[in-house]
Every structure is written in C-alpha cells, then in structure tokens.
Amino acid sequence: MRNIALRLAYDGADFVGSQLQSQGRTVQGALEAAWEGLTQERQRMTLAGRTDAGVHAHGQVANVRSPTRHPLGTIVRALNAQLPEDVRVLAAQEVGPDFHARHSAVRRDYRYLLDVGPVPLPTLRHLALHVEGRLDPLAMAEALPQLEGNHDFAAFTVQSPDQPNTVRTVHVARLVETEVLGHRLLALDLAANAFLQHMVRVIVGTILLVGRGRMTGAEFRRVLERRDRKAAGPTAVAHGLTLLSVRYPPELVRWDDEQV
C-alpha cells in the first residue's frame, strides 16, 4: 500500500468548500471521483486544511493510500485529465506510511487580497475584496505584527465545541503592497502552525477597522488579549482568501515539480 501526497490548486468560487459535504460540489469530492476514474478505487482523500466556500488554494495538500502502480507523473497527468478545470494537481510525491496531510503539517500560509482601487477590477472580483473609501495601510501594517507569537486567538474565531483549544502560533502577520495587471492591491499575509475556523477572515475584518480609523493599534491588541469574539470586527468575505502553501518537516515530504 503506497501513501501518495498531492499538491493542489483550485478556484474556490464554485465549490461549497474543500471537504466533503452532504450537498454541493467540493474539492475533495472532485478529487476522489478523479482518483476512482484513474484507478477504479474508491479511496478517501485526506486534506491538509478545510477551506470554506469561495476560498482558493495554490498549495493545498492531500494524501491518499492506494495499491496503484501508476508512476507519479502518470498520476498527475491522468488526474488533471479527469478533474474539472477549476482544480489541478500541481505535483505528486510518494511519502512514508506515517505521513498525514493534516496532522503532519507544521505551517500553513494564507494571503488575503484587498482591492483598494477607486473602481474594482472585474477580473479580480473572485480573488480580492474591494474596499471602498480610504484606508491607512501604515496603521494596519503596524498593528498586524502584534499577532505574531503564541497567543489565544479566541477573539478571532467562532465559538465551537469542535475547537476547545484556541491557542495558535503565528509566524507571520504582515501587510504588503502588490500589483496585479497594473492594479494596486494590499495583501495581508498570515502564516501559523494551524488556523481556527474563520480566523484569517475575522483578522481581516478587524484590521480593516484599524485601516478605517475606527480602531487603534492598541485597541487591536486588546481585542487579542480579551479573547472575546464580540470585540473583534466582522468576518470578511471568503473570496479574498487563498491558501498559499502547507509546509512539512523536510524528512517527510520534498516536492519535485519537475515530475509534472
């Protein structure tokens, strides 16, 4: 029985989420159907992280256990031939029996795009949140690093018995300016060992209050310290969010993109 890791990219606009659900298109469902078409096996895919409806990925990871003898390059090409056009396998790698796409991960990197142009660019309508009015990027950039380190992020998630531990370690929390097709965007980059449900989107909704002058950097810090969801801002829309990468100890998986 082989253990095969897959690195995935997808446009989340037409999915109800990444994980299997009782109704609607999911990334996992599309991937498992493509795998069955290739191998005639009904295997369960394990994904590194759950993304909501509308959230995109450039570096989601899944793993599947299978007796298939197909070479890795054949797996990549054949799955992509079976998959719908809004999902692609970027790479495949054989990993050890103990590798688990979710539990073996040590870091996830997300990016949330803000379209700050006076008129939103239509081609970015599924990739970025258009923000009307002026923002203070400097205030936002100064407040965000306060999230870095090991903290209780209860203020930035939904209360749920499914996540009793709300402590996470944030490695990166920064705001950078970027450009797409000559259009100015702000990118909020967050990297952590793991994320809580809606954590990135609530952070975005709260830091936008700072950018609009409705919250100071010190007040932003107090939101984190109070651990009260009611003190934080609204949950930003999903479509501005992209999972950029999932990282693992190098002894567990090393991607070789030349095989694609």
C-alpha positions as CSV (number, residue, x, y, z in Angstrom):
1,M,0.0,0.0,0.0
2,R,1.5,3.3,-1.1
3,N,1.0,6.7,0.5
4,I,0.9,9.4,-2.1
5,A,0.8,13.2,-1.3
6,L,-0.7,15.6,-3.9
7,R,-0.2,19.3,-4.0
8,L,-3.4,21.0,-5.3
9,A,-4.6,24.4,-6.7
10,Y,-8.2,25.3,-7.1
11,D,-10.5,28.2,-7.7
12,G,-13.0,28.1,-4.9
13,A,-15.7,30.2,-6.5
14,D,-17.9,27.3,-7.5
15,F,-17.3,25.0,-4.5
16,V,-19.2,24.8,-1.3
17,G,-15.9,24.1,0.4
18,S,-12.9,21.8,0.3
19,Q,-14.2,19.0,2.5
20,L,-17.0,16.5,1.5
21,Q,-20.5,17.7,2.4
22,S,-23.9,16.2,2.0
23,Q,-24.8,18.6,-0.8
24,G,-22.8,20.7,-3.4
25,R,-19.5,20.5,-5.2
26,T,-16.4,20.0,-3.0
27,V,-12.7,19.8,-3.9
28,Q,-12.4,16.5,-2.0
29,G,-15.4,15.1,-3.9
30,A,-13.9,16.1,-7.3
31,L,-10.5,14.7,-6.3
32,E,-11.9,11.4,-5.1
33,A,-14.0,11.0,-8.3
34,A,-11.0,11.6,-10.5
35,W,-9.0,9.1,-8.5
36,E,-11.7,6.5,-9.0
37,G,-11.7,7.3,-12.7
38,L,-7.9,6.7,-12.8
39,T,-7.6,3.6,-10.6
40,Q,-11.1,2.2,-10.3
41,E,-10.6,2.5,-6.5
42,R,-12.8,4.3,-4.1
43,Q,-10.3,5.9,-1.7
44,R,-10.8,8.6,0.9
45,M,-8.5,11.7,0.4
46,T,-7.2,13.5,3.5
47,L,-6.8,17.3,3.0
48,A,-4.3,19.4,5.0
49,G,-6.9,22.0,5.8
50,R,-10.5,22.8,5.4
51,T,-11.3,25.9,3.2
52,D,-14.7,27.5,3.1
53,A,-16.9,28.1,0.1
54,G,-15.2,30.7,-2.1
55,V,-11.7,30.3,-0.7
56,H,-9.0,29.4,-3.2
57,A,-5.7,27.4,-2.9
58,H,-2.4,27.4,-4.6
59,G,-0.8,24.9,-2.3
60,Q,-3.4,22.7,-0.6
61,V,-2.1,19.2,0.1
62,A,-3.9,15.9,0.2
63,N,-2.8,12.3,0.7
64,V,-4.3,9.0,-0.4
65,R,-3.3,5.4,0.4
66,S,-3.5,3.1,-2.6
67,P,-2.0,0.0,-4.1
68,T,-1.9,1.6,-7.5
69,R,1.2,1.0,-9.6
70,H,0.9,4.2,-11.7
71,P,4.1,6.3,-11.8
72,L,3.8,9.7,-10.1
73,G,4.0,11.6,-13.4
74,T,1.2,9.5,-14.8
75,I,-0.9,10.2,-11.7
76,V,-0.5,13.9,-12.1
77,R,-1.4,13.9,-15.8
78,A,-4.2,11.5,-15.5
79,L,-5.9,13.2,-12.6
80,N,-5.7,16.5,-14.3
81,A,-7.4,15.0,-17.4
82,Q,-10.2,13.8,-15.1
83,L,-10.6,16.8,-12.9
84,P,-12.8,19.8,-13.7
85,E,-11.0,22.9,-14.9
86,D,-11.2,24.7,-11.5
87,V,-9.0,22.1,-9.8
88,R,-5.5,21.0,-10.7
89,V,-2.9,18.6,-9.2
90,L,0.5,20.5,-9.3
91,A,2.7,17.7,-8.0
92,A,2.6,14.2,-6.6
93,Q,5.1,12.7,-4.2
94,E,5.4,9.2,-2.6
95,V,5.7,9.7,1.2
96,G,6.2,7.4,4.2
97,P,3.3,5.4,5.8
98,D,3.1,7.8,8.8
99,F,2.6,11.0,6.6
100,H,-0.8,12.6,7.2
101,A,-1.7,15.7,5.1
102,R,-3.3,17.4,8.1
103,H,-1.6,16.1,11.2
104,S,2.0,16.1,9.8
105,A,1.8,19.8,8.7
106,V,3.8,22.3,10.7
107,R,2.8,25.6,9.0
108,R,0.1,27.0,6.8
109,D,0.5,30.2,4.8
110,Y,-2.5,32.3,3.7
111,R,-2.9,35.5,1.7
112,Y,-5.9,37.8,1.7
113,L,-6.2,40.3,-1.1
114,L,-7.7,43.8,-0.8
115,D,-8.6,45.7,-3.9
116,V,-8.1,49.3,-2.9
117,G,-8.6,50.9,-6.3
118,P,-11.3,53.5,-6.7
119,V,-13.1,51.1,-9.1
120,P,-12.9,47.4,-8.6
121,L,-11.2,45.4,-11.4
122,P,-13.8,42.9,-12.7
123,T,-11.2,40.2,-13.3
124,L,-10.3,40.2,-9.6
125,R,-13.9,40.0,-8.4
126,H,-13.5,36.4,-7.2
127,L,-9.9,36.9,-5.9
128,A,-10.0,40.1,-3.9
129,L,-12.3,42.1,-1.6
130,H,-12.9,45.6,-3.0
131,V,-12.6,48.1,-0.1
132,E,-14.4,51.4,-0.7
133,G,-13.0,54.6,0.8
134,R,-9.6,55.4,2.1
135,L,-7.5,53.1,4.2
136,D,-4.4,53.8,6.4
137,P,-2.1,50.9,5.3
138,L,0.6,52.2,7.7
139,A,-1.7,51.8,10.7
140,M,-2.7,48.3,9.6
141,A,0.9,47.3,8.9
142,E,2.0,48.5,12.4
143,A,-0.9,46.7,14.2
144,L,-0.6,43.3,12.5
145,P,2.7,42.1,13.9
146,Q,1.1,42.1,17.4
147,L,-0.5,38.8,16.4
148,E,2.9,37.1,15.9
149,G,3.9,34.6,18.6
150,N,2.0,32.1,20.7
151,H,-1.5,33.5,21.7
152,D,-5.0,32.6,22.4
153,F,-7.0,33.6,19.3
154,A,-10.5,33.0,20.8
155,A,-11.4,36.6,19.7
156,F,-10.8,35.7,16.0
157,T,-12.9,32.6,15.6
158,V,-16.3,31.1,16.1
159,Q,-17.2,29.5,19.5
160,S,-17.4,25.8,18.9
161,P,-17.0,22.6,20.9
162,D,-15.1,21.3,17.9
163,Q,-12.2,23.6,18.7
164,P,-11.7,23.7,22.5
165,N,-8.1,24.8,22.2
166,T,-7.8,28.3,20.6
167,V,-4.1,28.8,21.1
168,R,-2.1,29.1,17.9
169,T,1.4,30.2,17.0
170,V,1.5,32.8,14.3
171,H,4.8,33.1,12.5
172,V,4.0,35.9,10.1
173,A,1.4,38.7,10.2
174,R,2.1,41.5,7.8
175,L,0.6,43.8,5.2
176,V,2.4,44.3,1.8
177,E,1.5,46.2,-1.3
178,T,1.3,44.4,-4.6
179,E,0.1,44.8,-8.1
180,V,-1.9,42.7,-10.5
181,L,-2.5,43.8,-14.1
182,G,-1.3,47.3,-13.1
183,H,-4.0,47.4,-10.4
184,R,-2.9,48.3,-6.8
185,L,-3.7,45.7,-4.1
186,L,-2.9,45.2,-0.5
187,A,-2.1,41.7,0.6
188,L,-2.4,40.5,4.2
189,D,-0.1,37.6,4.7
190,L,-0.6,35.2,7.7
191,A,1.4,32.1,8.5
192,A,0.8,29.9,11.5
193,N,1.2,26.3,12.8
194,A,-2.6,26.0,12.3
195,F,-5.6,28.2,12.0
196,L,-9.0,28.3,13.7
197,Q,-12.3,28.4,11.8
198,H,-12.7,31.8,10.1
199,M,-9.6,33.0,11.9
200,V,-8.0,34.8,8.9
201,R,-11.2,36.3,7.8
202,V,-12.0,37.7,11.2
203,I,-8.5,39.1,11.5
204,V,-9.1,40.8,8.1
205,G,-12.4,42.2,9.2
206,T,-10.8,43.6,12.4
207,I,-7.7,45.1,10.8
208,L,-9.9,46.9,8.3
209,L,-11.4,48.7,11.3
210,V,-7.8,49.9,12.1
211,G,-7.4,50.9,8.4
212,R,-10.6,52.9,8.5
213,G,-9.6,54.7,11.7
214,R,-12.3,53.0,13.8
215,M,-9.8,51.1,16.0
216,T,-6.3,52.0,17.2
217,G,-3.4,49.6,17.1
218,A,-3.6,49.5,20.9
219,E,-7.3,48.6,20.8
220,F,-6.4,45.9,18.2
221,R,-4.0,44.4,20.7
222,R,-6.7,44.5,23.4
223,V,-9.1,42.5,21.2
224,L,-6.5,39.7,21.1
225,E,-5.9,39.9,24.9
226,R,-9.7,39.9,25.8
227,R,-10.3,36.7,23.8
228,D,-13.9,37.9,23.1
229,R,-15.3,37.4,19.6
230,K,-17.7,40.3,20.2
231,A,-14.8,42.7,20.5
232,A,-13.4,41.8,17.1
233,G,-14.6,43.0,13.7
234,P,-16.9,41.3,11.2
235,T,-15.9,38.2,9.2
236,A,-14.5,39.3,5.9
237,V,-15.9,37.6,2.7
238,A,-14.3,34.3,1.7
239,H,-13.3,35.0,-1.9
240,G,-10.4,37.3,-1.0
241,L,-8.6,34.4,0.7
242,T,-6.1,31.9,-0.8
243,L,-4.2,29.1,0.9
244,L,-0.7,29.6,-0.5
245,S,1.2,26.6,1.0
246,V,1.3,23.9,3.6
247,R,4.7,23.0,5.0
248,Y,6.0,19.8,6.5
249,P,9.3,18.6,8.0
250,P,11.7,18.1,5.1
251,E,12.2,14.5,6.1
252,L,8.5,13.8,5.5
253,V,8.0,15.3,2.0
254,R,10.1,17.0,-0.6
255,W,8.2,18.3,-3.7
256,D,9.8,17.7,-7.1
257,D,7.9,19.9,-9.5
258,E,10.0,18.6,-12.4
259,Q,7.9,15.5,-12.5
260,V,4.7,17.4,-13.6
